[in-house]
Amino acid sequence: MNERFYLLKIQLLDIELAIWRRFVVPASITLDRLHDVIQIVMGWTDSHLHEFTIGNKRYTEYPESKEDGLVCGRYRLGYLIKQKGRTFRYLYDFGDSWEHELVLEESRYFNPEMRTELAYFEGERACPPEDVGGIPGYFEFLSTLKYPRNEEHESYMEWSGGDYDSEQFDSESINWELMKYLRWSRDRYQNWGGVE
């Protein structure tokens, strides 16, 4: 692989016990695909809109005008972010407003054992459940789970699938999911269109 790689760290903001991940992507990744990778490494379900903020520009999937942002699929990360230590923002779910900060920890990452374009290395704590109500709702959710006598405890347990633990997440499956994503999103020789 002659590709240049970026080592990134992403952290969910405004939560005291940090929820973060460290992962590698090609510098040439488009922002729409970076969104896909973030969804996998963080544990989100890609159920909501998102945007990146780099400098004073916003990049999103379907901007209705230039004031609403730029089309994220048209921009590659390596053209927008070049310097080690540079930070930028990722907002997921405009209702719950999950704000993340990404840091470019290494702009020329090299690991001779890395055999793929995407790799997850480490992280801490589970991502909040989708549609929990942002940070205030998340704290209420965690508080309710701690106290089985709380009248909402049973319904919250049922809503979250019965086994939510903010300290644990399935880090083993992240690289597997990234491999599946690479396989599914690879370039094809032919489009879906008819016979030529």
N, C-alpha and C positions, 0 to 999 in steps of 0.2 A: 504494500500500500504506500503510494507516494503522497497521499493526502495529508494535509496539516490538520492536527486535532486540537480541540479546546477542552481543557479540564474546567468544568463549571461546578460551582456550589450554588444551590438554590435553598432559600430559607423562607418559610412562611412568616410574615411580619406580625407584630403586635401580639404574639403569644409568648408568655414567659418561659415555659419549658420549650426550647427550640425544636421545631419540626423542620428537618433539613435533609438534603441528599447531595451527594457528590457523584458526578457522572461525566462521561466523555462523549463528545459529538464531533463530527467533522466541521471544520471552520466553514465549509461551503454549504452547510445545512440552511435551508430556507426557514424563515420564521414560522410558517405554517407547520412544517415538519418538527421544528423545535417545540412547538405547542404540543404536538402528538407525543413527543418523547417526555416532556414534562408531565403530561397526564399519566403516563406509564410509571415514571419514577416516583412521583408523589403519591399516586394511588387514587387520583380523581377518576371520574367516569366519563368525561367529555360530554356532559349534559348541558353545558351553559356556554355563553359567549365569553370571549377573552380578548385581551389586548396586551401588546408590549409597549412600553414607553422607553425610548432610547434617546437620550438628550431631551430635546423639546418636541420630538415627533412621536406620534402614536401609530401603531401598526395593528390592524385587525383583519378579520376574515372578510367581512362584507361591508365596508364603509359606504355610506350613501353619498358622501361628498368628501372633498379634501379636508374639510373641517372636522369630519368624523374620523379621519385617519387615512392611512395608506394601506393598500392591500398587502398583507403580510407574506403571501406566497410569492411575491415578486422580489423579495429582498433576502439576501444571504447574510447570515450572522457575521461572517468574516469580513464583509465589506463595511459593516456598521460598527463593529467592536473589534479593536485590534490590540489594545494595550492590556497587558497583565494588570490586574487590580481594578479594571473598569467594572462598574456596576450598571445594571439596568433593571427595569421593573416588568413584572408580568402580573396582570390582573385576571383572575378567573372568577366567573359568576358575578355579573354586575349587581345582582340582588344581595348576595351574601358578602360580596366584595373581599374575596381572598387575595390580598396583596402579597406578592412574593418579590424578593430581591435576589437577583443572580449576580454572581461575581465571577469574572474570568480569572481563575487562579493560575492557569498556565496556558500561554498562547501557542506553544510548540510542544505539546505533550507527546512524549514518546515512551512506549512500553513494548519491547520486542516480543512479548508474549501475547499482546493484544491481537486477536485474529478477526475482529469485526469492527465496523465503523461506529458502533454504539456500545457503551459499557457503563454499567452502574457499579460503584465501588462501596459506598457506605452511606449511612444515614441514621437518623434517630426519630423515633416516635411515629405513630400512625397519623395519617392525614385525617382531618375532621370528616364526619359523614357529610355527604351531599345534602343540601337543603336544610341544614341544621339551624340556620338563622344567623349566619355570620359569627363573629367572635362572641358577642353576648349570648347568642343561642348555644354556641359550643360550650361555653363555661357553665351555662345552666344545665345542658345535657350531661356534662361530666359530673357536676354536683349531684344531679338526680341519680346517676348510675351508682354513686358511692353509697347512697342511703336506700337500702331496700324497702324501708318503711315509707318512703316518699310515695304519695298517691300516683305519681306519674312514672314511677320506676318500671313497672311491668310494661306499660305501653312503650316507653323509650327502649327497653330491652328488645321488645318485639320489633319495633321500627328499625332498630340497628342490626337486626339479624341475630340478636341474642348473645353475641360474643365479642363486642367491641372492647378493646383494651387500648387506651391511648399510648401506652408504653411499647406496644408491640405492632409490628407490621411484617408482612411476608417478603422479606428482602431476598429470599432465595428465588422467588419467582420473577423478580424484576428483569434480570438478564434474559430469562426465557421469553418473557413478553416482548422485550426489545428485539430478540431474534425473530420472533413471529412477525413483529411489525416490519422489520427489514424485508422479510420474505414477501409479505403481502403488499408492500409499497414499492417493490423494485420496478424498474423500468421494464416495459414489455416491447416485444418486437412489433406487435400489431395492436391497434386500438380496438375498442368494442365494435366499431362500425362494421358495415356489411362487407361482402367479398369484393376484392378489387380486381 
